[in-house]
Amino acid sequence: MGPSGKPTLLEVRRITKIFGELKANDAVDFDIAEGEIHALLGENGAGKSTLVKMLFGSLQPTSGEILWRGKPVVVSDPATARKLGVGMVFQHFSLFEALTAAENIALSLGGNTPISRIAEEARALSQAYGLPLDPGALVGDLSVGERQRIEIIRCLLQKPDLIILDEPTSVLTPQEADKLFETLERLRSEGKSILYISHRLEEVKRLCDRATVLRHGKVVAHCTPSEQTPASLAAMMVGNEVAAVARPASIAHGWEPLLEVRRFDQPARGPFSVPLRDISLEVFPGEVVGIAGVAGNGQGEFFEALSGEVLQKRADQVKIAGKDAGRLGATARRVLGAALLPGERLGHGAAPGMKLSENLLLSRHASDRKAMLGGGILGLVKGGAVKRAARRVIEAMDVRKSAEDPEAAALSGGNLQKFIVGRELDRQPRLLVVNQPTWGVDAGAAAMIRQKLIDLSRAGSGVLAISQDLDELFEISDRIVVMADGRLSGSLKIAEATREKIGILMGGASPAHHTGHMEDAA
Amino acid sequence: METWVAILLTVTTAATPLLIAALGELVVERSGVLNLGVEGMMVMGAVTGFAGAQIFGDPWAGVALAIVTGALFSLLFGFLALTLATNQVATGLALTLLGIGISGMIGEKFIGIPGLRMEPIFVPGLSDMPVVGRLLFGQDPLFYISIALTVAVVWFLFRTRAGLTLRAIGDSHGSAHALGIKVIRIRYLAVMFGGACAGLAGAHLSLVYTPQWVENMTAGRGWIALALVVFASWRPFRVLIGAYLFGAITIMQLHIQAMTLSEMTFLPGAIYALAAWVKSVPAQFLSALPYLATVVVLVLISRNRRLTMMNTPAALGRPFVPDR
């Protein structure tokens, strides 16, 4: 019997998983009752994903046991997990872009039910749970929210007793997230159990019955989220209080925009790419401008256009520090004073197989030519100066690494992100354009990065931050604009912006349009 | 008329080995594996096909031996590239070099020996029809097999659950693994199918095309098959079109080169003018023509970028190492 008086569905006893010398999970204990939403909390690298993968059979525990309805079980692979009644909605979706929704669902069901039957069942189930879905649509054409619906429907079609959701709301609009919570609450009322993994403490507090907190692979607390505050939950995860980000009032540093985009259009560059339409934007010295939006609405394309990865048709479509930059590549834009931080770390933000110092040189050889290159036109690398700069960045950003100057790929995602951000901040750029500044970075480090972005702007630079994390944008921005379907909304001063207004804009409707709807409803 | 039927017959003979080898490689690549060893597997099929026919006195024994050899030879690639996750490009190239070397060694004593030819099968009644009868119903058995194989591959890939699974693995092996699909096992099967097809295509060369053994007798056909798969954007019927186009232009340019203008006067005016023009350009250009024309046509039919990207196996060539 669980503490709530309901029978226990799943119990994990002293489960341990060792990778080489790392104890990813160290004697973890917890249990889930029937009809319970149980939260699994922890920072990056705390071992949540490892634990969940063992429950779903993708990984095997080094020691410890799993009990299902009181009986010890060995979950040797995902098929066994599904047979037991465990379903999983993955964080990084495990969907096939080149296949249709129905085909994707069919693949996970096994058996030989005709696709058309599966499509019908999926449609019926999606209507029953209020999760609209077109079974014939190609996944590659769908938004992230729609893809998640496929994952959920796929999971529900297997009629699981326990559903594992790995950071389900990290890619959703607030409205989509609300819709998801309704679905989850309904599933709970039907007696299903849910294991819910999230960084978002507010939603854990709102939704979950109990929580297990992991730190460095160990359970540090079991608690009831409704009795906690987000701050106390965060403290349990991190082990100490997370410093709040301080945002002093923005000081005007002049009225010459550091970044100016005027009526910029760009056609779609591939089948899964979003066309940009009529985008105008200015970033002034001394401010942080945030771009909100659901992933896949053109933010990636807009960043590529700003960074010079994709050039504009006319030079005056993008101006950096007053100079036409539309036909300039990334290096020339950097020389104009821009620092560019792509969302993809490996392959865009850093070359995986190269050392940190080499990565630093790659992005700064032109803008810091005097400091890093010598020998006149020969441009010989000053190895010592580059290494010193890399060390400076590593210290300033508290990058944790295993070797003196490791390859970029050897760092964990969060640590690499700290290095990449630090590499650009170290230049004191006049303009910083950053896509997903704290994606996959844990609470403590994220707070540090956000603070540094604000500090940079208060020193007179302009910062443009693209993020899917609304909380983050509310913390750092002076103005917020919203990107939906390749268009940019007008900007909202942070004092006027509310989550609701932003959420409506993220859904693609103009505010006026939406008001009309509300009147209709009234 | 007789001349034309004879020429068209040689076209199908030239196209069939390309088609068979390319279909095998298409299935391999649809599963996300790039096996550049087609040429090597094909030449192994050619030598063992010839040897089997000689030893057992029956071309069909040669065909069976070639298929088994191709599949077993591809297992070497499978073990290196799938189990040990080596670089697929390098491993495939090594397989080709190895195949050419080993086949030369095995085939040494077969050089100059007249081979056994696979006799054409005449479908009673149908093969008596004028022109098409001989072309469609009076061919060697491997021609019928190659056409059936095309239909079977289309049916398998796009109509069966197993084919869906195979395409899914080619799209994202990580996702497939997360769903509990046995990625490595299915890729092994795909690679072996590709090997068997390459072996069969090789047997066609040494038992139908030119019934004899000549060292390195595949002469780059394995590479053509590989290129066909890519230019056909991984679609079986386009592979068929490509193989026949390539075969047709190869044969046509050979005939045009061999004939004198006075021999061609029976041709209709426009074609005669074209042939006359073609004869006036350097022979090297003519030899390059099949390659050029095939590339141009296949690029034209796959110019829909969206469709091409949907059909391109996204995981192609990326080694898969499950995290255990």
Chai-1 contact restraints between the chains, C-beta under 6 A:
chainA,res_idxA,chainB,res_idxB,connection_type,confidence,min_distance_angstrom,max_distance_angstrom,comment,restraint_id
A,D77,B,G180,contact,1.0,0.0,6.0,A-B,restraint_1
A,P78,B,G180,contact,1.0,0.0,6.0,A-B,restraint_2
A,A79,B,G180,contact,1.0,0.0,6.0,A-B,restraint_3
A,S94,B,S175,contact,1.0,0.0,6.0,A-B,restraint_4
A,S94,B,A178,contact,1.0,0.0,6.0,A-B,restraint_5
A,F96,B,A168,contact,1.0,0.0,6.0,A-B,restraint_6
A,F96,B,D171,contact,1.0,0.0,6.0,A-B,restraint_7
A,F96,B,S172,contact,1.0,0.0,6.0,A-B,restraint_8
A,F96,B,S175,contact,1.0,0.0,6.0,A-B,restraint_9
A,A98,B,D171,contact,1.0,0.0,6.0,A-B,restraint_10
A,A98,B,M310,contact,1.0,0.0,6.0,A-B,restraint_11
A,E103,B,L164,contact,1.0,0.0,6.0,A-B,restraint_12
A,L107,B,A168,contact,1.0,0.0,6.0,A-B,restraint_13
A,S108,B,L179,contact,1.0,0.0,6.0,A-B,restraint_14
A,N112,B,R161,contact,1.0,0.0,6.0,A-B,restraint_15
A,P271,B,R306,contact,1.0,0.0,6.0,A-B,restraint_16
A,P271,B,M309,contact,1.0,0.0,6.0,A-B,restraint_17
